């Protein structure tokens, strides 16, 4: 969660008109990268919630575990299809 949130915080303001580090890709590529960082942040947040649930109640919730695994598969699918779409557009 900290990695995804930190990347979002530091990378989101980078653009072609900003001072300092420059991003040389297209706007579509920038949005894809930011989407992946957001997905990593959301996955970390869901894992944190499932872990807190288990610590507080002393047992794992099957629905939370299924939600976390589903989110992980969705992140992998977004990354794969996004990468494929970007390579086809170039």
N, C-alpha and C positions, 0 to 999 in steps of 0.2 A: 504494500500500500504506500509506503514511504517512497519507494523508488518511482512508482507511477505518478504519484502526486508531485514529487520533486521535479521529475522530468516535465510534467505539464506546466509547473510554475516557471521553470527556467526556459523552456523551449517555446511556449505559446507566443510570447511577444516578439520572437525573432521573425523578421520579415525582410523584404528587399530594401525597405527604406529605413531600417533601424540601424543605429550605430553599433559598432562592435562586430559580433559574429553575424555572418550573412548566410542565408539559406538560398542555395542556387537552384533548387527544384521548383516545380510548378506548384500552383495553389492546390491542385488535387493531391499531389504527393504530400504537401504539408498537412492537409486535412486528414489524409490516411494515417500519417505518423501520429498526429495528435489523437486520432481515434484509437489507435493501438495503445497509446499511453493512458488514455482514459479507461480503456477496457482493463488494463493491468491494475489501475487504481481501483476500479469497481470490483475486480476479482479479489484484490487484497482486502477490501472492505467487507466483502461477503465472507471471506475466510476468517477475518477477525470476529465478525458477528457469530459465526458458527462456533468458534473457539470459546468466546465468552459464554455462549449458551451452555456449552459442555462444562465449563468451569463452574458456573453458577448452579446448574441443575445436576451435575455429576453424571450425566449420560448424554450421548450424542442424539441429535434429532435427525431421523432418517430423511425428513423433508428438507432440512437445511443442507445435509450432505448431498442429496440429489440436486438441489439448487446450485451448490458450489460446483459440482461436477458438470452440470449442464452449462454453467457459465464458462467453465474452462473449455469445453468443446466448442462453444459459440466463439470464444476468443480465437481459438485455432482456426475455425472456419473463416472468420472475418479476415484474419491475417493471410490465409491461403488464397481466398477469392480476391482480396484486395491486391495482393501481389500479382496474381494472374491478370486482373483487370488493368493494372498499371503497365504490365509488360505488353499487353495487347494494344494499349493506347499509344505506346511509344513507337 
